[in-house]
Amino acid sequence: MLSRVAENIYWLARYIERVEDTARLVSVNANLLLDLPRGIAPGWKPLIDISGANELFEEHNKDYGERQVVRFLLGDRRHGGSIISALTAARENCRTIRDIVPREAWEQLNGLYLFASDHLQEGSTKSGRHRYLRELIASVQGLNGLLDGTMLHDQGYEFLLLGRYLERADMTSRIADVRSGTLLPEADELRPFDTIQWVSVLKSLTAYQMYRRSEQIRVQRGPVLRFIFHSDSFPRAVRYCMETVRTGLERLPQSDPALRTLGRLARSLDAVQLESLSHIELHDFVDELQDGIAQLHQEIATIWFLPLPEPPAAEDS
């Protein structure tokens, strides 16, 4: 397989996953703010913290109001993590490999891009947001199902899985880190609200029902963290994502350096006792985990993707 084709498939999957994850975050945060009293609700800033784009956001916005944050995450083309930017990049990657993916997948992605663009103004309003985000999530899930069910399960498909599950692991760790930082201290009078916020963490990942089925205990910090980081049967848990990436790497040639990097990442994940971590310790652990994911991405790019062109040398005066 050509390096260019492998890279385009990989980034196609990452951008598609980014669209769904961002849509989930905005939707769940809107619902959470309706459930909590005004003085307790965390507001909209945590969503920008999750994206890691605070500096860019503050360059163009004076405060973290609902309208500004929703517009930034849904339709700001200057932000590479916005839904419109991710769909634009996914569409371009898919266009260049139209002979690799089923034609129906290209048509569905193109239709999703047109829907997201044409209804962006409506989706940025309180009245139209729910329908807009629900349609985006359903369309991405349908697109992923179409790719899984009709694309050849060859090397190209392995790169699709690598991109999807690396992006998903990264977003799951970000949600756990930033969301837990906005939660309430342990106190009897605040416990009902604390439970509501941990439920929102699970709902951000569509994990609430699967958590209750798997853990069979009430929603609380330690078990929730254990479930979304260590579960090997929930598809959005970090460990599940890492195991899927491992399977894909083992089927690709020359993957030993990437597998070693993944092995270090997996050992670090297995060794941590999440229930005993304070918020600061959890934040440090998530930082290390995300650094490991970035290193794994770099290994994948070094082994299989074309290197970036060298910048032209400056001429002597």
N, C-alpha and C positions, 0 to 999 in steps of 0.2 A: 504494500500500500504506500502511496506517495505521502511524504511528510506533510505536504500542504493539505491533503485531504484529511489525514488523521487529525491535524490541528483544527481544521474547520468543524469536523464532527464533534470534537471535544468541546470547543467553545460554543457550538450550537446548543449542546446539552446544558452547559453551565448557564447560559443566558436564559434558556427556557425555564430552568429550575429557579433562577433568580426572579423571574416574573411571578411565578406562583408564590414563592416565599414572601415577597414584598406585598402582594395582594392580601395574603393571609394576615400579615402583621397589621396592616392598616384596618382591615375589617375587624379583627379581634380587639384592637385598641379602642375603636369606636364603641364597641359593645361594652367593654370594660368600664369606660367612663360613664356609661349610663347606669351601671350597677353600683358604683362607689360614690360616697358623698364628695362634694366639691373639694373640701379641705384635705381629703385623703387621696383622691385620684392622682396618679402620677403625671397626667398631662400628655403632651405629644413629643416632648424632647427625647424620651427614651428611644423612640423610633429612629431619630437621627443618630443617636449614640450607637444603636445597633448597626446602622449602615456605615459608621465610621467616617461620615462626611460632614462633621460639624464645621470645619474650617470653611469649606465651600458654601455650606448653608448660610453661615454668618456673614459671608462676603456680600450676599444678595438679599438678606432678610434681617429685619431689626429684632424680631422676637420669634419664639417658638410657638406661635399660635396655630390653631387647628388648620386654618385655611392655608397658611404658608407651608406647613409641614406636608399636608396632603398633596398640595400642588407640586412640591419638590419631589416627593416620592413617586407620584404618578406620572407627571408630565414634563419635568425639567430635563431638557436634553443636555444641559451642562453637567448633569450628574449621571455618571455611567451606571449607577445602580437603580435609576428610576425605571419604571415599567416601560415607558416609551423608548428610552435608550436601550434597554435590554432587548426589547422586541425588534428594534431597528438592527441591532448587531446580530441577533439570531437570524433574522430574515436575510441579511447579507451573507452570513456564513452558509445558510441553507441554499441560497441562490447559486453559489459557486460549486456546490456538490449535488446538484439536482439529479445527476445520473447515479448517485449512491443511495439516496433516500427515496422512498416511494413517492410518486407524483402526488398522491393524495395528501401526504404529509406536508409537502410544499404548499399545496392549495389551502390546507387548514391553517398553517402558520401565516400565510399571506392574508387570509380572511381574519385571523385574530389580530394581526397588525392593523388592518383597516378598521376593524371594530374599535380597538383601543384608541386609535387616532380620532375617528369620527365622533366618538362618544366621550372624549376626554373631559370636555366642559361639563357635561351632565354628571360624569363620574366624580368630579371634584366637589359636587354639591352634597349636602347632607341627605337630600331626598333621593338622589340618584346613585349614591355611592354603593349601597348594598347590592343593587342589581348589577352594576358595572363590575364590581370585584368578584361577585359570584360567577358571572359569565366568564371572566378571565380565568379563574381557578378551574372551572369545569372544562374550559377549552384546552388549557394546558394539560390537564389530566387526560383528556381525550387524545391529544396529540402524542403524549408519552405512550399511551396504550396502543395507538396506531403504529408508532415506531417499534415498540416491543413486539407487536403481533405480526408485522409485515416486513420489517427490515431483515436482511440476511444476518444471521448471527455469526458473523465472521469477525475479522480484526476491527473493522469499522465499528461494529456494534460494541466491542470492548471499550473503544475510546468514548463512545456515547455514554456507557456506564461510568467510566472514570470521571468524566466531566460532571455528570448528574450527581453522583454520590459525594464527590469532593465538595461541590457547591453546597449540597444539603448538610454535610457534616459541619461545614464552616458556619452556616446560618443557624443551625441548632445550637452550637456552642455560643454564638453571639446572643441569641435569645435568652439562654440560661444565665449568662453573665449579666447582661444589662437589666433584664427583668428582675432578677433576684436582688439587684441593687436598689430597685425602687420599692421593694416590698417592706412590710411593716415589721417593727420589732415584736418579739414575743410578749404579748400582754393579753390577759383574759378578755378585757373589754374590746380589744381590737382583733381578736382571733377570728370572728366571722368574716371580717374584711380581708384578713390575711389569707383565708381559705379561698375567697373569691379571686384574689390575685394569682394564687398558685394554680387555680383552675384556668385562668387566662393564659398562663405559661403553657399548660397542656393544650388548650384550644388553639394557641398559635401554631401548634404542630399537628392539629387534628388528632391529639393523643389522649383525650380525656376518657373516652369509652374503653380504649385499649389498656389504659393505665388501670382503670377500675377492674377490668377483667383479669389483668396480669397480677397486680399487687393485692387486690381484694382487701384494701384498707382505705381509710379516709385520706383525702388529699392533704399532704403535708410536705415540708421542705425536703427532708432527707430521701424519702421514697421517690418523690418526683425527680430529683436530681439523679438518683440511681437509675430510674427508668429511662430517662431521655439520654443519659450518657452510656449506660452499661447494658441495656437490653440487646439481646442478640436475635430477637424475633420481631421487634417493631421497626419498620422500614425507615423511620426518620431518626432513630437513635444513632448516636455517634458510632458506637461499636458496630452496629449493623452496617452502617455506611463503610466503615473501615474494612470489614470482612468482605463486602461486595467488591471494593476496590482491590483487595488482595487477590480475589478470584480472577478478576480481570487482568491484573498484572501477570499472574502466573501463566496466563494463556498467550502472552505477548513475548516476542523474542527480546533478548538483551535486557531483561527487566531486573536483574539482580541488584543494581544500585538503588532502584526505586523500592524494591522489596525490603532492602535493609533499612531504608529510611522509614518505611511503613512499619517495620518491626519495632523500631525504637519508639515510634508514636504509639503503637498498640500496647507496648509494655508500660509506658507512662500512663496510659489510660487505665489499664488493668490494676496498676499499683495504687492509685489514689483512692482514699476513703472519703467519698464526697460528703457523707453525712456529718463528718467532723470538721469540715472546712468552714471557716468564717467567710464573710463576703469578700474580704480582702484576699484571703488565701484562694478562694474560688476564682477571683478575678486574675490572680497571678497564674493559676493553673490553666485557665482558658487562654490567656496570652501565650503560654508555652504551647498549648495545643494548636492554636492558630498559626504560630510560627512553624510548627511541625507540618501542618497542612500546606503552608506556603513553600516549605522546603520540598515536600513531596511533589507539589506542582512543578517546582523548578527542575527536579530530577526528571519528571516526565517530559518536560519541554526540552531538556538537554539531550535526552536519549532519542526522542522520536520527532521533534519538531525542528523546522529550519531555524537557524540562529538569526537574530535580528541583524540587519545590515549595519556595518560600521559607519559612524558619521564621517562625512568628508573631512580630511585634514585641513586645517587653516593654512592658507598660503602665507609665505613670508612676505613681510612688507618690503 
